[in-house]
């Protein structure tokens, strides 16, 4: 894991209720505490997203490019870029350059990814 997709400034990672429950349990936190401390309202006001660090990276990314919640990370993290990409993914993901000669995954322009939301 290079962590490039976890460092996109202004990127977002949406979390569902089920994902919040799994992550909170993994961390040994109450769901309400996790929501209060680790999430914020999505820019489109449709659900919650993981908070980012002051430098714009995901708060769960370590200095060693590891995900501190890897076993329970959200669906969008588990499926990028194998199952979806968006318009700026090629600029973000070094791994996608190697895929240029193969079929690219489907694009989801308004996907809940750490890429900049297309409406912003
Ligand atoms: S939750 Fe983990 S995989 Fe997802 S953006 Fe944050 S550090 Fe990266």
Backbone and ligand atoms as CSV (ligand in chain L), in Angstrom:
chain,resi,resn,atom,element,x,y,z
A,1,UNK,N,N,0.854,-1.188,0.000
A,1,UNK,CA,C,0.000,0.000,0.000
A,1,UNK,C,C,0.888,1.235,0.000
A,2,UNK,N,N,0.735,2.122,-1.016
A,2,UNK,CA,C,1.562,3.326,-1.074
A,2,UNK,C,C,0.919,4.465,-0.283
A,3,UNK,N,N,-0.389,4.385,-0.076
A,3,UNK,CA,C,-1.082,5.401,0.709
A,3,UNK,C,C,-1.430,6.651,-0.069
A,4,UNK,N,N,-1.115,6.694,-1.359
A,4,UNK,CA,C,-1.383,7.914,-2.132
A,4,UNK,C,C,-2.866,8.277,-2.118
A,5,UNK,N,N,-3.707,7.273,-2.239
A,5,UNK,CA,C,-5.150,7.560,-2.270
A,5,UNK,C,C,-5.665,7.990,-0.898
A,6,UNK,N,N,-4.891,7.719,0.135
A,6,UNK,CA,C,-5.302,8.105,1.487
A,6,UNK,C,C,-4.824,9.509,1.829
A,7,UNK,N,N,-4.068,10.127,0.905
A,7,UNK,CA,C,-3.510,11.457,1.167
A,7,UNK,C,C,-4.118,12.535,0.300
A,8,UNK,N,N,-5.129,12.226,-0.458
A,8,UNK,CA,C,-5.721,13.226,-1.351
A,8,UNK,C,C,-6.315,14.355,-0.514
A,9,UNK,N,N,-5.835,15.579,-0.708
A,9,UNK,CA,C,-6.400,16.699,0.054
A,9,UNK,C,C,-7.889,16.858,-0.240
A,10,UNK,N,N,-8.632,17.112,0.767
A,10,UNK,CA,C,-10.085,17.272,0.646
A,10,UNK,C,C,-10.789,15.991,0.218
A,11,UNK,N,N,-10.082,14.884,0.280
A,11,UNK,CA,C,-10.726,13.615,-0.058
A,11,UNK,C,C,-11.714,13.218,1.018
A,12,UNK,N,N,-12.615,12.353,0.639
A,12,UNK,CA,C,-13.621,11.921,1.607
A,12,UNK,C,C,-13.718,10.404,1.620
A,13,UNK,N,N,-13.990,9.872,2.792
A,13,UNK,CA,C,-14.283,8.441,2.949
A,13,UNK,C,C,-15.606,8.342,3.695
A,14,UNK,N,N,-16.614,7.935,2.983
A,14,UNK,CA,C,-17.922,7.778,3.614
A,14,UNK,C,C,-17.947,6.527,4.466
A,15,UNK,N,N,-18.705,6.594,5.548
A,15,UNK,CA,C,-18.867,5.431,6.409
A,15,UNK,C,C,-20.350,5.210,6.681
A,16,UNK,N,N,-20.774,3.995,6.439
A,16,UNK,CA,C,-22.166,3.625,6.704
A,16,UNK,C,C,-22.348,3.310,8.183
A,17,UNK,N,N,-23.591,3.149,8.580
A,17,UNK,CA,C,-23.861,2.782,9.979
A,17,UNK,C,C,-23.188,1.464,10.326
A,18,UNK,N,N,-23.275,0.490,9.438
A,18,UNK,CA,C,-22.663,-0.820,9.698
A,18,UNK,C,C,-21.151,-0.693,9.803
A,19,UNK,N,N,-20.565,0.139,8.942
A,19,UNK,CA,C,-19.105,0.327,9.001
A,19,UNK,C,C,-18.691,1.032,10.284
A,20,UNK,N,N,-19.478,1.999,10.700
A,20,UNK,CA,C,-19.192,2.678,11.968
A,20,UNK,C,C,-19.219,1.673,13.111
A,21,UNK,N,N,-20.209,0.803,13.113
A,21,UNK,CA,C,-20.315,-0.201,14.179
A,21,UNK,C,C,-19.096,-1.118,14.174
A,22,UNK,N,N,-18.670,-1.550,12.979
A,22,UNK,CA,C,-17.511,-2.460,12.885
A,22,UNK,C,C,-16.227,-1.764,13.328
A,23,UNK,N,N,-16.029,-0.528,12.858
A,23,UNK,CA,C,-14.796,0.188,13.210
A,23,UNK,C,C,-14.766,0.494,14.702
A,24,UNK,N,N,-15.885,0.937,15.251
A,24,UNK,CA,C,-15.937,1.244,16.680
A,24,UNK,C,C,-15.644,-0.010,17.502
A,25,UNK,N,N,-16.222,-1.132,17.122
A,25,UNK,CA,C,-15.979,-2.377,17.845
A,25,UNK,C,C,-14.507,-2.764,17.748
A,26,UNK,N,N,-13.930,-2.611,16.567
A,26,UNK,CA,C,-12.512,-2.929,16.367
A,26,UNK,C,C,-11.623,-2.077,17.270
A,27,UNK,N,N,-12.025,-0.830,17.461
A,27,UNK,CA,C,-11.239,0.100,18.281
A,27,UNK,C,C,-11.603,0.036,19.765
A,28,UNK,N,N,-12.632,-0.719,20.088
A,28,UNK,CA,C,-13.074,-0.808,21.478
A,28,UNK,C,C,-13.746,0.466,21.953
A,29,UNK,N,N,-14.389,1.161,21.033
A,29,UNK,CA,C,-15.064,2.415,21.352
A,29,UNK,C,C,-16.571,2.236,21.229
A,30,UNK,N,N,-17.303,3.066,21.929
A,30,UNK,CA,C,-18.749,3.129,21.711
A,30,UNK,C,C,-18.982,3.803,20.363
A,31,UNK,N,N,-20.030,3.398,19.672
A,31,UNK,CA,C,-20.311,3.988,18.361
A,31,UNK,C,C,-20.487,5.503,18.458
A,32,UNK,N,N,-21.183,5.962,19.480
A,32,UNK,CA,C,-21.414,7.407,19.636
A,32,UNK,C,C,-20.091,8.152,19.825
A,33,UNK,N,N,-19.192,7.555,20.559
A,33,UNK,CA,C,-17.883,8.178,20.770
A,33,UNK,C,C,-17.101,8.242,19.460
A,34,UNK,N,N,-17.159,7.138,18.709
A,34,UNK,CA,C,-16.466,7.128,17.419
A,34,UNK,C,C,-17.040,8.201,16.492
A,35,UNK,N,N,-18.349,8.280,16.450
A,35,UNK,CA,C,-18.989,9.277,15.584
A,35,UNK,C,C,-18.563,10.687,15.998
A,36,UNK,N,N,-18.607,10.956,17.294
A,36,UNK,CA,C,-18.258,12.294,17.783
A,36,UNK,C,C,-16.807,12.653,17.511
A,37,UNK,N,N,-15.914,11.701,17.740
A,37,UNK,CA,C,-14.483,12.006,17.667
A,37,UNK,C,C,-13.880,11.840,16.283
A,38,UNK,N,N,-14.404,10.893,15.511
A,38,UNK,CA,C,-13.694,10.490,14.296
A,38,UNK,C,C,-14.428,10.731,12.986
A,39,UNK,N,N,-15.628,11.262,13.043
A,39,UNK,CA,C,-16.364,11.496,11.792
A,39,UNK,C,C,-16.864,12.935,11.732
A,40,UNK,N,N,-17.277,13.327,10.543
A,40,UNK,CA,C,-17.902,14.633,10.335
A,40,UNK,C,C,-18.917,14.504,9.206
A,41,UNK,N,N,-19.750,15.513,9.077
A,41,UNK,CA,C,-20.774,15.498,8.044
A,41,UNK,C,C,-20.130,15.599,6.664
A,42,UNK,N,N,-20.598,14.794,5.725
A,42,UNK,CA,C,-20.082,14.832,4.358
A,42,UNK,C,C,-20.370,16.190,3.722
A,43,UNK,N,N,-19.530,16.609,2.755
A,43,UNK,CA,C,-19.768,17.906,2.094
A,43,UNK,C,C,-21.160,18.023,1.479
A,44,UNK,N,N,-21.704,16.931,0.997
A,44,UNK,CA,C,-23.048,16.986,0.416
A,44,UNK,C,C,-24.136,16.774,1.475
A,45,UNK,N,N,-23.722,16.674,2.727
A,45,UNK,CA,C,-24.620,16.527,3.873
A,45,UNK,C,C,-25.429,15.244,3.816
A,46,UNK,N,N,-24.913,14.249,3.092
A,46,UNK,CA,C,-25.597,12.948,2.998
A,46,UNK,C,C,-24.767,11.897,3.707
A,47,UNK,N,N,-24.746,11.949,4.988
A,47,UNK,CA,C,-24.043,10.938,5.758
A,47,UNK,C,C,-22.740,11.440,6.343
A,48,UNK,N,N,-22.033,10.520,6.954
A,48,UNK,CA,C,-20.795,10.852,7.660
A,48,UNK,C,C,-19.576,10.385,6.886
A,49,UNK,N,N,-18.464,11.089,7.114
A,49,UNK,CA,C,-17.184,10.719,6.518
A,49,UNK,C,C,-16.130,10.673,7.625
A,50,UNK,N,N,-15.041,9.947,7.355
A,50,UNK,CA,C,-13.936,9.931,8.307
A,50,UNK,C,C,-13.252,11.290,8.301
A,51,UNK,N,N,-12.804,11.723,9.473
A,51,UNK,CA,C,-12.068,12.985,9.546
A,51,UNK,C,C,-10.705,12.851,8.888
A,52,UNK,N,N,-10.179,13.982,8.456
A,52,UNK,CA,C,-8.841,14.034,7.873
A,52,UNK,C,C,-7.880,14.709,8.839
A,53,UNK,N,N,-6.593,14.476,8.620
A,53,UNK,CA,C,-5.572,15.168,9.407
A,53,UNK,C,C,-5.455,16.609,8.894
A,54,UNK,N,N,-4.747,17.458,9.625
A,54,UNK,CA,C,-4.565,18.843,9.153
A,54,UNK,C,C,-3.906,18.928,7.770
A,55,UNK,N,N,-3.076,17.937,7.420
A,55,UNK,CA,C,-2.438,17.971,6.094
A,55,UNK,C,C,-3.342,17.425,4.999
A,56,UNK,N,N,-4.556,17.038,5.342
A,56,UNK,CA,C,-5.512,16.570,4.346
A,56,UNK,C,C,-5.588,15.070,4.196
A,57,UNK,N,N,-4.615,14.342,4.733
A,57,UNK,CA,C,-4.638,12.882,4.630
A,57,UNK,C,C,-5.679,12.307,5.577
A,58,UNK,N,N,-6.046,11.082,5.313
A,58,UNK,CA,C,-6.980,10.395,6.209
A,58,UNK,C,C,-6.339,10.262,7.589
A,59,UNK,N,N,-7.143,10.463,8.601
A,59,UNK,CA,C,-6.647,10.415,9.974
A,59,UNK,C,C,-6.144,9.033,10.371
A,60,UNK,N,N,-6.507,8.012,9.618
A,60,UNK,CA,C,-6.135,6.641,9.988
A,60,UNK,C,C,-4.894,6.142,9.275
A,61,UNK,N,N,-4.299,6.968,8.457
A,61,UNK,CA,C,-3.077,6.588,7.743
A,61,UNK,C,C,-1.863,6.814,8.641
A,62,UNK,N,N,-1.000,5.794,8.741
A,62,UNK,CA,C,0.211,5.931,9.548
A,62,UNK,C,C,1.346,6.505,8.712
A,63,UNK,N,N,2.419,6.894,9.371
A,63,UNK,CA,C,3.584,7.405,8.656
A,63,UNK,C,C,4.218,6.332,7.778
A,64,UNK,N,N,3.923,5.066,8.079
A,64,UNK,CA,C,4.434,3.951,7.283
A,64,UNK,C,C,3.467,3.536,6.181
A,65,UNK,N,N,2.503,4.384,5.879
A,65,UNK,CA,C,1.515,4.102,4.831
A,65,UNK,C,C,0.652,2.884,5.141
A,66,UNK,N,N,0.397,2.681,6.392
A,66,UNK,CA,C,-0.501,1.596,6.771
A,66,UNK,C,C,-1.816,2.192,7.261
A,67,UNK,N,N,-2.858,1.399,7.143
A,67,UNK,CA,C,-4.171,1.827,7.616
A,67,UNK,C,C,-4.397,1.242,9.006
A,68,UNK,N,N,-4.607,2.114,9.973
A,68,UNK,CA,C,-4.775,1.642,11.354
A,68,UNK,C,C,-6.090,0.901,11.567
A,69,UNK,N,N,-7.005,0.982,10.624
A,69,UNK,CA,C,-8.255,0.228,10.735
A,69,UNK,C,C,-8.384,-0.741,9.558
A,70,UNK,N,N,-7.264,-1.173,9.029
A,70,UNK,CA,C,-7.270,-2.008,7.826
A,70,UNK,C,C,-8.248,-3.188,7.871
A,71,UNK,N,N,-8.314,-3.964,8.959
A,71,UNK,CA,C,-9.233,-5.121,8.945
A,71,UNK,C,C,-10.702,-4.739,8.806
A,72,UNK,N,N,-11.023,-3.485,9.122
A,72,UNK,CA,C,-12.431,-3.069,9.084
A,72,UNK,C,C,-12.596,-1.776,8.281
A,73,UNK,N,N,-11.663,-1.483,7.403
A,73,UNK,CA,C,-11.756,-0.218,6.661
A,73,UNK,C,C,-13.004,-0.216,5.776
A,74,UNK,N,N,-13.507,0.984,5.482
A,74,UNK,CA,C,-14.762,1.087,4.723
A,74,UNK,C,C,-14.689,0.446,3.340
A,75,UNK,N,N,-15.838,0.113,2.832
A,75,UNK,CA,C,-15.975,-0.556,1.534
A,75,UNK,C,C,-15.231,0.195,0.434
A,76,UNK,N,N,-15.381,1.506,0.405
A,76,UNK,CA,C,-14.745,2.241,-0.694
A,76,UNK,C,C,-13.234,2.123,-0.652
A,77,UNK,N,N,-12.660,1.982,0.525
A,77,UNK,CA,C,-11.218,1.791,0.647
A,77,UNK,C,C,-10.823,0.386,0.191
A,78,UNK,N,N,-11.662,-0.582,0.496
A,78,UNK,CA,C,-11.361,-1.964,0.142
A,78,UNK,C,C,-11.477,-2.214,-1.355
A,79,UNK,N,N,-12.238,-1.393,-2.041
A,79,UNK,CA,C,-12.528,-1.681,-3.446
A,79,UNK,C,C,-11.830,-0.757,-4.433
A,80,UNK,N,N,-11.111,0.259,-3.966
A,80,UNK,CA,C,-10.374,1.164,-4.865
A,80,UNK,C,C,-8.954,0.638,-5.065
A,81,UNK,N,N,-8.404,0.656,-6.262
A,81,UNK,CA,C,-9.008,1.036,-7.543
A,81,UNK,C,C,-9.474,-0.160,-8.346
A,82,UNK,N,N,-9.562,-1.318,-7.708
A,82,UNK,CA,C,-9.934,-2.527,-8.447
A,82,UNK,C,C,-11.351,-2.531,-8.962
A,83,UNK,N,N,-12.271,-1.947,-8.190
A,83,UNK,CA,C,-13.679,-2.006,-8.591
A,83,UNK,C,C,-14.237,-0.683,-9.045
A,84,UNK,N,N,-13.549,0.410,-8.759
A,84,UNK,CA,C,-14.047,1.705,-9.223
A,84,UNK,C,C,-12.892,2.706,-9.252
A,85,UNK,N,N,-13.064,3.741,-10.070
A,85,UNK,CA,C,-12.150,4.893,-10.088
A,85,UNK,C,C,-13.009,6.126,-10.358
A,86,UNK,N,N,-12.390,7.298,-10.310
A,86,UNK,CA,C,-13.090,8.498,-10.764
A,86,UNK,C,C,-12.151,9.304,-11.647
A,87,UNK,N,N,-12.564,10.496,-12.039
A,87,UNK,CA,C,-11.834,11.227,-13.079
A,87,UNK,C,C,-10.414,11.609,-12.691
A,88,UNK,N,N,-10.111,11.742,-11.416
A,88,UNK,CA,C,-8.751,12.130,-11.034
A,88,UNK,C,C,-7.928,10.968,-10.484
A,89,UNK,N,N,-8.439,9.773,-10.604
A,89,UNK,CA,C,-7.738,8.625,-10.022
A,89,UNK,C,C,-6.393,8.357,-10.681
A,90,UNK,N,N,-6.297,8.573,-11.997
A,90,UNK,CA,C,-5.022,8.305,-12.673
A,90,UNK,C,C,-3.923,9.234,-12.179
A,91,UNK,N,N,-4.295,10.444,-11.772
A,91,UNK,CA,C,-3.311,11.387,-11.242
A,91,UNK,C,C,-2.918,11.015,-9.818
A,92,UNK,N,N,-3.782,10.325,-9.145
A,92,UNK,CA,C,-3.596,10.015,-7.733
A,92,UNK,C,C,-2.902,8.684,-7.496
A,93,UNK,N,N,-3.279,7.675,-8.249
A,93,UNK,CA,C,-2.859,6.304,-7.965
A,93,UNK,C,C,-1.739,5.850,-8.890
A,94,UNK,N,N,-0.516,5.692,-8.388
A,94,UNK,CA,C,0.580,5.224,-9.225
A,94,UNK,C,C,0.299,3.840,-9.810
A,95,UNK,N,N,-0.460,3.047,-9.098
A,95,UNK,CA,C,-0.760,1.696,-9.572
A,95,UNK,C,C,-1.601,1.687,-10.830
A,96,UNK,N,N,-2.417,2.720,-11.013
A,96,UNK,CA,C,-3.278,2.751,-12.191
A,96,UNK,C,C,-2.489,2.977,-13.473
A,97,UNK,N,N,-1.313,3.597,-13.369
A,97,UNK,CA,C,-0.489,3.797,-14.565
A,97,UNK,C,C,-0.137,2.459,-15.193
A,98,UNK,N,N,0.078,1.464,-14.356
A,98,UNK,CA,C,0.400,0.133,-14.855
A,98,UNK,C,C,-0.785,-0.583,-15.454
A,99,UNK,N,N,-1.959,-0.066,-15.175
A,99,UNK,CA,C,-3.165,-0.690,-15.710
A,99,UNK,C,C,-3.587,-0.078,-17.035
A,100,UNK,N,N,-2.839,0.944,-17.496
A,100,UNK,CA,C,-3.296,1.694,-18.669
A,100,UNK,C,C,-3.444,0.827,-19.904
A,101,UNK,N,N,-2.689,-0.264,-19.985
A,101,UNK,CA,C,-2.800,-1.131,-21.157
A,101,UNK,C,C,-3.855,-2.221,-20.961
A,102,UNK,N,N,-4.437,-2.246,-19.773
A,102,UNK,CA,C,-5.507,-3.210,-19.508
A,102,UNK,C,C,-6.831,-2.480,-19.367
A,103,UNK,N,N,-7.892,-3.199,-19.292
A,103,UNK,CA,C,-9.206,-2.580,-19.106
A,103,UNK,C,C,-9.255,-1.888,-17.750
A,104,UNK,N,N,-9.708,-0.639,-17.738
A,104,UNK,CA,C,-9.811,0.099,-16.495
A,104,UNK,C,C,-11.094,-0.267,-15.764
A,105,UNK,N,N,-11.089,-0.154,-14.445
A,105,UNK,CA,C,-12.319,-0.397,-13.696
A,105,UNK,C,C,-13.367,0.650,-14.037
A,106,UNK,N,N,-14.612,0.373,-13.776
A,106,UNK,CA,C,-15.668,1.344,-14.078
A,106,UNK,C,C,-15.485,2.636,-13.301
A,107,UNK,N,N,-15.856,3.739,-13.941
A,107,UNK,CA,C,-15.754,5.041,-13.287
A,107,UNK,C,C,-17.043,5.345,-12.535
A,108,UNK,N,N,-16.876,5.966,-11.393
A,108,UNK,CA,C,-18.017,6.377,-10.573
A,108,UNK,C,C,-17.778,7.833,-10.229
A,109,UNK,N,N,-18.213,8.739,-11.115
A,109,UNK,CA,C,-17.867,10.144,-10.984
A,109,UNK,C,C,-18.339,10.757,-9.677
A,110,UNK,N,N,-19.420,10.294,-9.156
A,110,UNK,CA,C,-19.901,10.841,-7.890
A,110,UNK,C,C,-19.735,9.840,-6.756
A,111,UNK,N,N,-18.702,9.032,-6.873
A,111,UNK,CA,C,-18.492,7.990,-5.884
A,111,UNK,C,C,-18.021,8.570,-4.561
A,112,UNK,N,N,-18.243,7.837,-3.501
A,112,UNK,CA,C,-17.822,8.297,-2.182
A,112,UNK,C,C,-16.364,7.959,-1.939
A,113,UNK,N,N,-15.481,8.557,-2.720
A,113,UNK,CA,C,-14.080,8.186,-2.609
A,113,UNK,C,C,-13.287,9.292,-1.933
A,114,UNK,N,N,-12.011,9.031,-1.718
A,114,UNK,CA,C,-11.170,10.095,-1.173
A,114,UNK,C,C,-10.768,11.064,-2.256
A,115,UNK,N,N,-11.111,10.810,-3.502
A,115,UNK,CA,C,-10.872,11.786,-4.552
A,115,UNK,C,C,-11.769,12.983,-4.328
A,116,UNK,N,N,-11.381,14.119,-4.900
A,116,UNK,CA,C,-12.205,15.305,-4.720
A,116,UNK,C,C,-13.574,15.055,-5.307
A,117,UNK,N,N,-14.639,15.318,-4.567
A,117,UNK,CA,C,-15.969,15.159,-5.125
A,117,UNK,C,C,-16.115,16.033,-6.365
A,118,UNK,N,N,-16.701,15.493,-7.414
A,118,UNK,CA,C,-16.770,16.214,-8.682
A,118,UNK,C,C,-17.619,17.474,-8.598
A,119,UNK,N,N,-18.468,17.583,-7.591
A,119,UNK,CA,C,-19.329,18.763,-7.498
A,119,UNK,C,C,-18.659,19.901,-6.747
A,120,UNK,N,N,-17.429,19.715,-6.245
A,120,UNK,CA,C,-16.773,20.780,-5.495
A,120,UNK,C,C,-15.761,21.500,-6.352
L,1,LIG,S1,S,-9.499,4.321,6.183
L,1,LIG,FE1,FE,-7.488,3.406,5.795
L,1,LIG,S2,S,-7.528,2.798,3.625
L,1,LIG,FE2,FE,-9.236,4.233,3.956
L,1,LIG,S3,S,-8.411,6.259,3.397
L,1,LIG,FE3,FE,-8.108,5.989,5.626
L,1,LIG,S4,S,-6.028,5.137,5.844
L,1,LIG,FE4,FE,-6.658,4.879,3.699
